Amino acid sequence: MRSKANIKGHPIHPILIPFPIAFLIGTLIFDILRVTTGNTSYWQTGSYLEIAGIITALIAAIPGVIDYFGTVPPESSGKKRAATHGLVNLTLVVVFAIAYTLRDDSSVGLIIALESVGTIMLFISGWLGGTLAYRNQIGVDIRYAGAGKWNEAHIADSSGLIEVAAADELKTDQMKLVHVGEKRIVLGNTGKGYVAFEDRCCHKGGSLAGGAMICGTVQCPWHGSQFDCKTGALKAGPAKDNIAVYPVQEKDGVVYISV
Ligand code: FES
């Protein structure tokens, strides 16, 4: 799913996170060097790194929060993972901040212990973030052959017949994610007409709009479940159920769905 916090399609969060990772791990390394060598200049460097790490972590959190609310599919395993990722990050920043406030030679052991805990949490958070990026494809902008650019529209909450696209807007096998109030609906052009189906894969909540649609079948990007776009029928697991579909009409060059 394309990141909501992006520059020309490139997600911002991954650009920013190397800074707090480097600064905070560097803090621990320099504080350990202070203890092992007795050189107090390492302690000063550790202090600068710690404050830089805390500030850059808070800055990196901004696009992360935007992606949490705007990009990660709701009611999905990815949403739970993203919540844990954010919570671990917040906690480790607090841990480093406490260590920073205690920075004096008398509590050096406690400071290093806190920073060690914070660094372990950094690795756990990095693991979760990696899974979100490389497995859940959060921030990945689809570019499979013929898919076209990421296409998304928001329509105020409504019911009945809703205008969702011009008839020539999508080429064959292209999709568009339409938000109708809280509902997320995928509009697709199968080449034999338009189809509309729910965006949520019933396996673990992957966004089908971020998957691939070929020959009237949509494949979930997370674990590969496949569904018939017209009927919603399950064609291949690991999902076990069908997905919901919506009636579609084309009239005078406009595509409508019934919600
Ligand atoms: S979420 Fe697992 S196949 Fe779709």
Residues whose N, C-alpha, C, O or C-beta is under 5 A from the ligand:
A	BS01	FES	C201 H203 K204 G205 G206 C220 W222 H223 G224 S225
